[in-house]
Amino acid sequence: AVLDVLRRLRAASPEVAYFCDPVMGDGGKLYVPAELLAIYRDQVVPLAAVLTPNGYEAELLTGRSILSEAEARSACEALHERGPHTVVITSIALPGRDDELLMLASRRDGAASRQWALRLPRLRQDFTGTGDLTAALLLAWMQRLPRAEQLGEVLERVGASLQAVLAHTQAAGRSEICLIQSQAELREPVVSHR
């Protein structure tokens, strides 16, 4: 249904951009039936202008493991080859780096790509809603900072907002993210990780 709507929208307005958060799974667990993976990879991804998989989803979409930053960068390139000009792998837990998560943004214009990495402290708690919040923040900041060369700044602001929301959530002893308590940091985050 989404693909049909997008095709109709693009027929009427070819400049319509599709921002895709391919919610398929996380932490090695699928949220969707395995049969849908090929549809995401072969039909959904090619229509996306912006793609925001987590590390596990990027592995599923590319068919390759991501065990290093270099492999994450290569996965972004493979995803660009499928269609999206912007790829942000929103959270990558690399082996031997238990104290941090990697976010990687990549923008391809023509044949050239530019990439930005952000390392954030990893909190030892499971939170509910971080993937949705990350996608929403990326969309919002990409609208506020729309130039391709601003993607690194977008990544920093998204990371800063996420860290603030998770700090509020942890302080409240909750697992479902505290958005109301974090409104100021969502609007104007203080960037401390670059």
Disulfide bonds with the S-S distance in Angstrom:
none
